């Protein structure tokens, strides 16, 4: 890694920064979407289990999701972030397909 950073310092750093940034935005988006869905269910079914209160729920979570969506919409405008967004999107699709296939195989084994 150090040899590449020495040869191509700007491109390696941008590649790592952009790839990690897109993945983190995607993961945080999934966490926020899960919070919206699961917290409402928990408030309905077992409100006593809610020990930590989320500030500005659900408005804060919706604002965070909107901000992340805005960043994802802006990423294709820059050549450096466009490639990373496409790579992250392709990897996400591949992992989702693998997950669905594994779940279906597990369900078939159980039945």
PLY file of the C-alpha trace (Angstrom):
ply
format ascii 1.0
element vertex 111
property float x
property float y
property float z
element edge 110
property int vertex1
property int vertex2
end_header
0.00 0.00 0.00
2.78 2.41 0.86
4.40 1.85 -2.51
1.20 2.85 -4.29
0.74 5.89 -2.08
4.25 6.97 -3.01
3.74 6.41 -6.76
0.16 7.73 -7.04
-0.51 9.68 -3.83
-3.54 11.64 -5.05
-5.34 8.84 -6.86
-4.88 6.22 -4.11
-6.10 8.59 -1.42
-9.11 9.71 -3.47
-9.96 6.12 -4.36
-9.89 5.02 -0.72
-11.73 8.09 0.49
-14.46 7.85 -2.14
-14.97 4.11 -1.84
-15.22 4.23 1.93
-17.42 7.32 1.82
-19.97 5.76 -0.53
-20.09 2.53 1.46
-20.49 4.41 4.75
-23.30 6.53 3.33
-25.07 3.42 2.08
-24.68 1.57 5.40
-25.84 4.61 7.39
-28.83 4.91 5.07
-29.78 1.30 5.78
-29.42 1.92 9.51
-31.66 4.99 9.34
-34.29 3.17 7.28
-34.21 0.26 9.74
-34.59 2.66 12.64
-37.70 4.18 11.10
-39.32 0.82 10.60
-38.22 -1.04 13.72
-38.59 1.80 16.24
-42.22 2.33 15.29
-42.88 -1.37 15.70
-41.14 -1.39 19.09
-43.09 1.67 20.26
-46.28 -0.17 19.36
-45.42 -3.60 20.77
-43.07 -2.99 23.72
-42.44 0.68 24.53
-40.84 -0.24 27.86
-37.87 -1.71 25.96
-36.97 1.71 24.54
-34.20 2.73 26.90
-32.47 5.29 24.68
-34.61 8.06 23.26
-33.74 9.38 19.80
-33.78 13.16 19.51
-36.15 14.54 16.91
-37.47 11.12 15.91
-38.70 10.63 13.18
-37.93 14.06 11.69
-34.19 13.82 12.41
-33.96 10.42 10.78
-35.90 11.59 7.75
-33.65 14.65 7.42
-30.57 12.43 7.62
-31.99 10.15 4.91
-32.77 13.17 2.72
-29.23 14.52 3.19
-27.70 11.16 2.28
-29.94 10.90 -0.78
-28.81 14.39 -1.78
-25.17 13.38 -1.52
-25.82 10.27 -3.60
-27.50 12.46 -6.22
-24.51 14.81 -6.30
-21.86 12.07 -6.49
-22.36 11.31 -10.23
-21.49 14.92 -11.10
-17.81 14.50 -10.16
-15.64 12.05 -12.14
-13.79 10.83 -9.04
-16.92 10.09 -7.06
-18.89 8.80 -10.06
-16.61 5.77 -10.47
-16.78 4.97 -6.79
-20.55 5.35 -6.71
-20.91 2.96 -9.62
-18.51 0.48 -8.01
-20.36 0.69 -4.71
-23.70 0.27 -6.50
-22.45 -2.77 -8.41
-21.04 -4.34 -5.26
-24.32 -3.68 -3.44
-26.30 -5.41 -6.18
-23.95 -8.41 -6.18
-24.13 -8.74 -2.39
-27.93 -8.38 -2.41
-28.25 -11.14 -5.02
-25.94 -13.40 -3.00
-27.99 -12.69 0.13
-31.30 -13.50 -1.59
-29.90 -16.73 -3.06
-28.55 -17.81 0.33
-31.86 -17.04 2.07
-33.81 -19.02 -0.50
-31.45 -21.98 -0.20
-31.72 -21.88 3.60
-35.52 -21.72 3.38
-35.55 -24.67 0.94
-33.40 -26.74 3.31
-35.72 -25.97 6.24
-38.81 -27.00 4.27
0 1
1 2
2 3
3 4
4 5
5 6
6 7
7 8
8 9
9 10
10 11
11 12
12 13
13 14
14 15
15 16
16 17
17 18
18 19
19 20
20 21
21 22
22 23
23 24
24 25
25 26
26 27
27 28
28 29
29 30
30 31
31 32
32 33
33 34
34 35
35 36
36 37
37 38
38 39
39 40
40 41
41 42
42 43
43 44
44 45
45 46
46 47
47 48
48 49
49 50
50 51
51 52
52 53
53 54
54 55
55 56
56 57
57 58
58 59
59 60
60 61
61 62
62 63
63 64
64 65
65 66
66 67
67 68
68 69
69 70
70 71
71 72
72 73
73 74
74 75
75 76
76 77
77 78
78 79
79 80
80 81
81 82
82 83
83 84
84 85
85 86
86 87
87 88
88 89
89 90
90 91
91 92
92 93
93 94
94 95
95 96
96 97
97 98
98 99
99 100
100 101
101 102
102 103
103 104
104 105
105 106
106 107
107 108
108 109
109 110
